[in-house]
Amino acid sequence: MNEKSVIVVRQEGLGSVGPDDRKFAVEMFDKFLHTLESMPSGPEAICFYTEGVKLTREGSPVLPGLRLIQGMGVRLLVCGSCVEHYRLQGQIAVGEVTTMSEIVKALLAADKIITA
């Protein structure tokens, strides 16, 4: 039986870092994505909320990795309220801008939740 996993991204990068290390955190998230693509099975979805939605916008250095993961069938769920809060309407370049309700449904359907 394959476990259904969902990854939660709530920051603009991998892990919690100080302002001086934000670029490094984004580079590490990109490395995370490319490592994920080489795994035999991927997550059902990656959910982006709060600052994490910034990774899905135009100009994000992780867009190629996100597009690749999405092309492998992984749903990328982007919180619409967060997009509005950060005034990123019309700038989301990958994934589905959706509601918190849809994100919660994906989380509740998961056997495993991973916070990146």
LINGIFEN-V464527 format. One record per backbone hydrogen bond with DSSP energy under -0.5 kcal/mol. CO is the residue of the C=O (numbers start at 1). NH is the residue of the N-H. If there is no record, write none. Layout:
co=CO nh=NH
co=CO nh=NH
This chain:
co=3 nh=5
co=4 nh=111
co=4 nh=112
co=5 nh=44
co=5 nh=45
co=6 nh=114
co=7 nh=47
co=8 nh=10
co=8 nh=116
co=9 nh=49
co=10 nh=51
co=11 nh=13
co=13 nh=15
co=15 nh=17
co=18 nh=21
co=19 nh=22
co=21 nh=25
co=22 nh=26
co=23 nh=27
co=24 nh=28
co=25 nh=14
co=25 nh=29
co=26 nh=30
co=27 nh=31
co=28 nh=32
co=29 nh=33
co=30 nh=34
co=31 nh=35
co=32 nh=36
co=33 nh=37
co=34 nh=38
co=35 nh=38
co=36 nh=39
co=44 nh=75
co=45 nh=7
co=46 nh=48
co=46 nh=77
co=47 nh=9
co=47 nh=49
co=48 nh=79
co=49 nh=52
co=50 nh=53
co=51 nh=54
co=52 nh=55
co=53 nh=56
co=54 nh=57
co=56 nh=93
co=56 nh=94
co=57 nh=60
co=60 nh=63
co=62 nh=66
co=63 nh=67
co=64 nh=68
co=65 nh=69
co=66 nh=70
co=67 nh=71
co=68 nh=72
co=69 nh=72
co=69 nh=74
co=70 nh=73
co=75 nh=46
co=75 nh=77
co=76 nh=78
co=76 nh=96
co=77 nh=48
co=77 nh=79
co=78 nh=98
co=79 nh=83
co=80 nh=84
co=81 nh=85
co=82 nh=86
co=83 nh=88
co=84 nh=87
co=88 nh=91
co=91 nh=58
co=95 nh=97
co=96 nh=78
co=96 nh=98
co=98 nh=80
co=99 nh=103
co=100 nh=104
co=101 nh=105
co=102 nh=106
co=103 nh=107
co=104 nh=108
co=105 nh=109
co=106 nh=110
co=107 nh=110
co=112 nh=6
co=114 nh=8
co=114 nh=116
co=116 nh=15
